[in-house]
């Protein structure tokens, strides 16, 4: 009987230790899940500020901020040195501003092979943003939001990272193919 009690006690201790190990593993898994959720929340609020470089002999400078929150990317433009009036602004396919005229940024970003146009009528490149208006002092601001873009996601048809931002000398007419007859490229920045 004494041997049976010792055997039962040994069995009970083994089960207790086993349960404790399983509980510890469960705690680690739970902790990992909490950390994954925290990382996901951080990933939802991404931002990139793009410094703009003068091109084509212009004096245009400033910055453009891109912020992603809850599946929407907001672009906030703050520029100086523009001539008064309307200026086209587009995302271009290459994040390359090395050419003096901004041509190294390539054409408009158009992953869906659509014609150039306006977001309002749904016939547009993904990079067709539209026009911004410069005041008499040469400053311009613009806020643009869309759920068709993302910052650093795995969808190449939505991911703006690695693209160029171009501000043109003239307004976009939303009709001329493939670029809206917007004139020279006066400023360029890389979304990185």
Secondary structure, DSSP 8 states (H G I E B T S, - for coil): -HHHHHHHHHHHHHHHHHHHHHHHHHHHHHHHHHHHHHHHHHHHSEEEEEEEEE-TT---EEEEEEEEETTEEEEEEEEES--SEEEEEEEES-----STTSGGG-SB--TT---S--GGGT---TTEEEEEEE-TTS-EEEEEEESS-BSS-S-TTTB-TT-EEEEESS---S-STTT-S--SEEEEEE--
